[in-house]
Amino acid sequence: MKEIQTRAIHAGRPLPRIESAVVTPIFQTTIYEYHGEPYHDVGYLRLSTTPNHRVLSKRIADLEGSESALVTGSGMAAISGVLLTFLASGDHLLLQDCTYGGTSGLLNKELSKLGIRYTTIDAQDPASWKMLLTPSTKAIYVETLSNPLLELADLEAIVEFAQENGLVSIIDNTFASPAQCQPILLGFDIVLESCTKYLNGHNDLAAGCVAGTQKNVNRIKHTLDHLGGHLDAHGCFLLERGLKTLGLRVAHQSQSATRIAERLSRHPAVAQVSYPGLVIHPQHARAKRLLKGFGGMMSFELRGGLSAAEQFLGALEIAIVAPSLGGPESLIVRPAAAVHSGLSAEERARSGITDGLIRFSVGLEGTDDLLADLLSALGSVTGE
Ligand SMILES: *Cc1c(COP(=O)(O)O)cnc(C)c1O
């Protein structure tokens, strides 16, 4: 198989090239001539059947190692499409604890109205899962690397458990991206991503994708055709452009993050760094085995708690205080204040999200510049 950098640029390209164009042109047309196709195959923008969609589906399937893939209008469109395809009223889901806030929000606020229920699992403790099964359990849902503490789920045990118990195994691979992990090759049934993050990688587009067998992806597409979860033509163009540098970007971000995490873990103002590349990370050995590089995401806790964290964030000059991740601009956030503010103080404490915890998405800036900025901001905290 060719290297990721080659596939991210060429896989799925139309041949012969469209009007000899090297880059896929934007097909800014909602409708195509009708030739008697069945509904879901009609050439229509909402049905994701345009040339822009076809190229992206093939390219993403290639990157994920799946038979088929589909791009969607956002990561949440991918998640709602997947959950509404495999779960019906009365069904039950096993869900990793501390999943992305939007996912728990969807389950708690929307899918609960349809009578879809879930129980959370500790993704590190396979022995505890069996007793949580009910006769209506249909699927198990985890994230490759959890937010914000970068816990790496026991992916192999989840696949085995799902197969033994006839469950659909679903994984949100957003934090790792296919540059680091291809869960389909580990045996997962469905992989989904928020392409808003690493796949597009430029902080300028909301998009998502799902990957799996042709049969499963078709089922999800049919659900999204009804819900209206497609990506528009210009969005497809941006995603295809962003994707081309996936391998380069993630390799740089991984290298930078590894250096930064090591340096921060030796700093007196930092109580603890969570990064899969550090030997003290509880799943470091698994990360070495299952991931390519350790990625650009980390979190760390300041000894001085809330006030130190706020002082530190205010003193940074390069990293921008904002949620989201995976782009050229380094983004930094205090999860207790932003991403996880929907949780109660007690829930946050249980999930290890303390007031002084900081999540850092390492961007594409020079590593020395980022380190200097972080150390200078930390210096202003200790100097207090
Ligand atoms: C951002 C994110 C999502 C949601 O994606 P959108 O593109 O914002 O809809 C889902 N899962 C994870 C892990 C995310 O970080």
PDBQT file of the ligand as one rigid body, heavy atoms in Angstrom, charges set to zero:
ROOT
HETATM    1  C1  LIG A 401     -15.652  18.353  17.296  1.00  0.00    +0.000 C 
HETATM    2  C2  LIG A 401     -15.947  16.937  17.610  1.00  0.00    +0.000 A 
HETATM    3  C3  LIG A 401     -17.142  16.347  17.186  1.00  0.00    +0.000 A 
HETATM    4  C4  LIG A 401     -18.235  17.129  16.481  1.00  0.00    +0.000 C 
HETATM    5  O1  LIG A 401     -17.837  17.577  15.242  1.00  0.00    +0.000 OA
HETATM    6  P1  LIG A 401     -18.467  18.881  14.514  1.00  0.00    +0.000 P 
HETATM    7  O2  LIG A 401     -17.738  18.883  13.227  1.00  0.00    +0.000 OA
HETATM    8  O3  LIG A 401     -18.203  20.042  15.399  1.00  0.00    +0.000 OA
HETATM    9  O4  LIG A 401     -19.927  18.618  14.369  1.00  0.00    +0.000 OA
HETATM   10  C5  LIG A 401     -17.333  15.015  17.477  1.00  0.00    +0.000 A 
HETATM   11  N1  LIG A 401     -16.427  14.288  18.149  1.00  0.00    +0.000 NA
HETATM   12  C6  LIG A 401     -15.267  14.818  18.582  1.00  0.00    +0.000 A 
HETATM   13  C7  LIG A 401     -14.313  13.971  19.333  1.00  0.00    +0.000 C 
HETATM   14  C8  LIG A 401     -14.994  16.164  18.337  1.00  0.00    +0.000 A 
HETATM   15  O5  LIG A 401     -13.851  16.688  18.787  1.00  0.00    +0.000 OA
ENDROOT
TORSDOF 0
